[in-house]
Amino acid sequence: MISLAGRDILHSWGKFVLTGMGLGLLIGVTLSMAGIYRGMVDDAQALLSNSGADLWVVQKDTQGPYAESSSIKDDVVRSVRGMPGVGQAANVTYLTQQVQKTSGDEVRVMVVGIEPGQPGEPGYLLAGRQLTRDHYEAVVDIKTGFKLGDDLRVRRHSYKVVGLTQRMVSSGGDPMVFIPLKDAQEAQFLKDNDAILNDRIRTAANPAFNRPGVPGLLEAVQGLQASSHNVNAILVQLQPGWQSEQVAEPLRRWKHVEVFTRAQMEEILVAKLIANSARQIGMFLVILSVVSAAIVAFIIYTMTLGKIREIAVLKLIGTRNRTIAGMILQQALGLGLIGFIVGKIVATSWAPVFPKYVLLLPRDSVIGLIATLLICALASTLAIRVALKVDPAAAIG
């Protein structure tokens, strides 16, 4: 049986190999789609791990700061630090925007406002140093394309790159830029100069804020409009021996905020934020599997029709149907094996070129191999049925 399948493949090896390579490209796309989904999940988990937090304190009745908008006052952190079980707590802001390079090109990043030495700071650096000043310094992910000493612009101010880190990304795969918290608050929550000037004119024209005989009222209101004391979240690290819910429940009850544990935040990111993308990728995987099965079925069927007389001769000399069916099945499995090897090679080769992170897991490769062989085996059934119906008399007809 092996000899029959091998000799038949050698007889038309060029067509067989080219078909396997074409099938391999389809399998490569399928493995890449699975890798894109795995990469999205890994990005979400990397975002949570890089924050260094055990709890996320956000605005009440929101699922912020990654899934939706969240805004709380930055003085809340002081009361959070005084709660039992809290080891460290720090304010943080997140702002996704386009940042301009000195060359004029733009890159989409997540700007993170952090307090140096507190949760939220990059866990490690490839080069340079962490933030040490309160203004105009930045630590960036190497995926942004910035280098040490480069200048980047966030809204109205320029920042000097003093450190480079890696694998610091948002849930959408955007690289992170870390700047001091005060600068980030100004960039996210403050209006531009023209808007501030217009607000001052409106405030001065409002009798409620510009009362005769009440000195300092107008200046106080205008000063409040020109300052920002909001953040998106508070990152909390627990003291040793404390469980997340032990600390989260009192915070929810007494501080009137929403608190999420690591497991809850991971569910929000994976089960909700990327749920639609996961379903869409699943649809593509199904479509690609159907197309692959159709291609294998068509090729094996065509090859079988091309050797009807040879199959009739085999039947005439007493070859069993099981042997003939095995020959066709082996050809289909060989086609699938070649396709999978080619697909694995091309998927690994082009994965680094994708703009988003593609994570190719060995487990997915094993599942892909098994699925490929099963699809090829099922696709060969049509050709096997045709071969078994061949009349031995066709050999001499």
RADA-V119997 format. One record per backbone hydrogen bond with DSSP energy under -0.5 kcal/mol. NH is the residue of the N-H (numbers start at 1). CO is the residue of the C=O. If there is no record, write none. Layout:
NH&CO / NH&CO
This chain:
5&1 / 6&2 / 7&3 / 8&4 / 9&5 / 10&6 / 11&7 / 12&8 / 12&9 / 13&10 / 16&12 / 17&13 / 18&14 / 19&15 / 20&16 / 21&17 / 22&18 / 23&19 / 24&20 / 25&21 / 26&22 / 27&23 / 28&24 / 29&25 / 30&26 / 31&27 / 32&28 / 33&29 / 34&30 / 35&31 / 36&32 / 37&33 / 38&34 / 39&35 / 40&36 / 41&37 / 42&38 / 43&39 / 44&40 / 45&41 / 46&42 / 47&43 / 48&44 / 49&45 / 50&46 / 51&47 / 52&48 / 52&49 / 53&48 / 54&236 / 55&236 / 56&260 / 57&55 / 57&234 / 58&56 / 58&258 / 62&59 / 67&63 / 72&231 / 74&229 / 76&73 / 77&74 / 78&75 / 79&75 / 80&76 / 81&77 / 82&78 / 83&80 / 86&83 / 87&85 / 87&237 / 88&237 / 90&235 / 92&233 / 93&113 / 95&111 / 97&95 / 97&109 / 99&107 / 100&153 / 101&105 / 104&101 / 107&99 / 109&97 / 110&175 / 111&95 / 111&109 / 112&110 / 112&177 / 113&93 / 113&111 / 114&112 / 114&179 / 116&114 / 118&115 / 120&51 / 121&118 / 126&164 / 127&164 / 129&162 / 138&160 / 139&178 / 140&163 / 141&176 / 142&165 / 144&141 / 145&142 / 149&161 / 150&147 / 152&159 / 153&100 / 154&152 / 154&157 / 155&153 / 157&154 / 159&152 / 160&136 / 161&150 / 162&138 / 162&160 / 163&138 / 164&127 / 165&140 / 169&167 / 170&174 / 173&170 / 175&108 / 176&168 / 177&110 / 178&139 / 179&112 / 179&177 / 180&137 / 181&114 / 184&180 / 185&181 / 186&182 / 187&183 / 188&184 / 189&185 / 190&185 / 190&186 / 196&192 / 197&193 / 198&194 / 199&195 / 200&196 / 201&197 / 202&198 / 203&199 / 204&200 / 205&201 / 206&202 / 206&203 / 207&205 / 209&206 / 210&206 / 214&211 / 217&214 / 220&216 / 221&217 / 222&218 / 223&219 / 224&220 / 225&221 / 226&222 / 227&224 / 231&72 / 232&92 / 233&92 / 234&57 / 235&90 / 236&55 / 237&88 / 239&85 / 242&239 / 247&243 / 247&244 / 248&244 / 249&245 / 250&246 / 251&247 / 252&248 / 253&249 / 254&250 / 255&251 / 256&252 / 257&251 / 258&58 / 260&56 / 262&54 / 265&261 / 266&262 / 267&263 / 268&264 / 269&265 / 270&266 / 271&267 / 272&267 / 272&268 / 273&268 / 274&269 / 275&272 / 278&274 / 279&275 / 280&276 / 281&277 / 282&278 / 283&279 / 284&280 / 285&281 / 286&282 / 287&283 / 288&284 / 289&285 / 290&286 / 291&287 / 292&288 / 293&289 / 294&290 / 295&291 / 296&292 / 297&293 / 298&294 / 299&295 / 300&296 / 301&297 / 302&298 / 303&299 / 304&300 / 305&301 / 306&302 / 307&304 / 308&305 / 311&307 / 312&308 / 313&309 / 314&310 / 315&311 / 316&312 / 317&313 / 318&315 / 319&314 / 324&320 / 325&321 / 326&322 / 327&323 / 328&324 / 329&325 / 330&326 / 331&327 / 332&328 / 333&329 / 334&330 / 335&331 / 336&332 / 337&333 / 338&334 / 339&335 / 340&336 / 341&337 / 342&338 / 343&339 / 344&340 / 345&341 / 346&342 / 347&343 / 348&344 / 349&345 / 350&346 / 351&347 / 353&350 / 354&350 / 354&351 / 359&35 / 359&357 / 360&358 / 361&359 / 365&361 / 366&362 / 367&363 / 368&364 / 369&365 / 370&366 / 371&367 / 372&368 / 373&369 / 374&370 / 375&371 / 376&372 / 377&373 / 378&374 / 379&375 / 380&376 / 381&378 / 382&379 / 383&379 / 384&380 / 385&381 / 386&382 / 387&383 / 388&384 / 389&385 / 390&387 / 394&391 / 395&392 / 396&393 / 397&393
